[in-house]
Amino acid sequence: MSDQAVTAETESNAVASATEEVPRAASGEGSTRVTTSSRRANATNGRYASPGTADSDQLLRCSHELTTEQRELIERLRCSLKPEFGDRDVDKYLDDEDMLRRYLKGHGWNFDTARRYLAKSLAFREKKPRPASWTCSYCVDNPGYHCMRQVGFDVRGRPVFYSSFIQAAVTSNSGADSVEHFVYLTENAVRSIRHREQKGQSSLSPRVDDWVWIMDCTGMGWAACNPKIAIQVNSLLGDHYPERLGLTVALNAGFLMRSAWAAIKVFLSPATAAKLVYVSDLAEQREVFDQELFDWLQTEERLNKESPLSESQRVFWCKPKNATAHDPRGTHSYVHEFIDQVSLAAVPSEETDGDAHIPSHLRRPLPHPNTVVEKRRGSSPV
Ligand SMILES: [Zn+2]
């Protein structure tokens, strides 16, 4: 287990029991529009802007409709943590009203609970190695260890992750390895949202906060039915990434998946449990995907049902030999923007973390860890 996974697992375990006691149901949000004057006074206008990025202050505005009471809670939360964490807030969470809102909303707008969890997250984010610079050491050491990867965006601009049990190199996971991979994916998914905002490809109001997970259950075996994994990942998301998981689509779920989920969801809040839906056909969630992603998912699902699994699907992190073939790394537009256009020089190595001085939300979004390794090696297509 790596140091970074130990850190997250320890923190997740430490708060796991408390997490389940906290009502996570979202409260209704009112109609009072947030003014920007006080936020501008608090936000550090342009402070994080780097060449080629949008006005960073614009990215720090809360883009959701809030009641007066909710606005006051956000400011109270910010002010209560500034004296302790102002200089240690390495990823500028306290300048980001959407971040503050997520902690409050994720904890039922309970100020004390939200403050406790946000303080934990601020401490978590300043520890080294910082979550913003984590990779997944399991995937790096064993390519394809995890197959969950971002493959595109849904119609609302939410990052979409895809995983298939049939593609994973390892069928038995621990909570620690899953936590490590989830942190990597989530950190980079958030950056991909910001990247699209800066390029004007995504609406700022309402701002996209969450992501979607397409979990293809084809090939799922008993070894994958360890409730500990789901509980640890849920604790991680609840503790440090509240309100990030928007929807999980369980595709081709059989008896094993349904049985495992029945055992797991008793540990989850009703709001979290309700975010998983079963589908036997992706068309049942057709409104979530644009045509490009829908076509990609259908092809990926079909190819992953073939037996034996083709080599190109097995090494899903590699560029396919045939330029016109289906690319398991993601949709054409995702691959073009988030893989092909990522220069090798701009990808920091795990050892040096060349972006260490850059706040998390302004770092470059990266694809699956093994795709990054392939790019860094400059290896030819498989
Ligand atoms: Zn991994």
Boltz pocket constraint, residues with backbone or C-beta under 6 A from the ligand:
constraints:
  - pocket:
      binder: B
      contacts: [[A, 136], [A, 137], [A, 138], [A, 139], [A, 140], [A, 145], [A, 146], [A, 177], [A, 180], [A, 181], [A, 369]]
      max_distance: 6.0
